Amino acid sequence: MPDAAPPPVHLDKVMQGLAGNPALPPELVRRFFAYRKGLGAVAKRPDLTDDMIADIVADDDYWLVHSLALNHSLPHVFRMTLARHPDPSIRAAVAVGAEDAPRELFEWLLSDADPQVREYLAENDHVPTDLRARLAADPNPKIRATLAQWWTQAPEPVRRLLLTDPEDSVRAGACATYYRRLPHPGPPADLLPALLADPVTRAGAVRHCTLDADTARRLADDPDEKVRKELAEHPDLPPPLRDMLAEDPSPSVTLRIFARRGTPESTRSAIHAQILSDVPPVDWLTDLQRLDDDALERQLRGEMARLKLRTLRLPWVTADPLPYVDSPYACFRASAAMSDCLPAPVVARLLDDEESRVRTTMALHARDRIDPATAERIDRSYRAEKKTRWRPADDFPLPADVLRRLATDPEPRMRQLAPRDLDLPVDLVRRLAADPDHTVRCAIATHPRLPTRDLTQLLADSSESVAAVAAGNPNLPTQHMHQLLALAGL
């Protein structure tokens, strides 16, 4: 490597990063076409010329062509060519990547013999309505079920077909408790009696039905916990059945009773305590072999209930927040914090709540009251409820002087923010490039002020992610790009 830079430890990852480098010269893009490792990432570049695309198509390497088919910038003439490719997985990729494609492409794919191609069309909101509607009569029930789940705003004649389909899986997809798109649809009123009588559609129909006493009792005794769970949320649930469901063996059912507006406080408190008390005394995820199937299912259901409890947000609390700002339940306080009309003292109290989710929610709903010190505190103490890349600093950018101070913060998570200052002094940039934590090095690897020598050192980083991100830095000198390609035999 030039300037005595060490060779990459993870050359394949470096090549993946380099393939997406926006500053990669056209002649080097072409050299990538001979690369037979990775997943053909270079074919997803938005700057491919027609000549380059034609070469990829002619070469017919599977991963390059598959990536090309997914390229949203692909000209229509080439998309039509790939729609006739003999490999059905390539044609399926065309169905996925097609967004603003002309009608003729969708018409062609609609007649594809491979069901996966038509299944991806069923998921694609860019397919013209009249063409997509044909899939409601597709001979493959999986495609019809996919259409039912994804096309929630289908015309009523289409939804009627799906709701009355002879296949259980299709009807279940058309009348469900969860859909792939919002808003969730409601079934026509005249179909509700049949949907409620059908075991595969019953749970999805409960929220839409008129709840008389006999129906409510029958649903409360249903062996399917999904039915009881939906019943537990119905606004017309009679109090005696509410109290009965509060003792249901399924935590997903009792959690719905916990979240109801009219649930007695003693009942709510007992459910809350029960869900939290079911936490296993050991890390059961590391010792699954010791659990039988029933015990494993109970642990999984309990863990799901606890996660739902942490992320629960209640619109009726948000609509009338003041009685709940001091609730013993964090989800109630977080729901109150979603209100945009709280008095200043309450906002201040919730911004200082003991629970991260409450503080963060309040910050997002009181943006005009968040100064840099509060923004830093909220981010520093933020604890995600589930895996996500988002953090409060994404919504509350910190000023340059704070970011520069954070470059030397004891916590790696806070040092990761320093590279957001694009004018970060070079000495701090270099310090972060040599940080012992790989997530910090990854954050600095694309910084515009990163000196070439430090950048090329990161290409040889022990962390795959750092090396790959560094290779995507547009400031990487062309001579280093040439050398990396040579090392890969290109």
Summary of the structure (lengths in Angstrom):
residues: 490
radius of gyration: 27.9
end to end distance: 14.9
largest distance: 82.2
contacts: 1521
relative contact order: 0.08
helix: 61%
strand: 0%
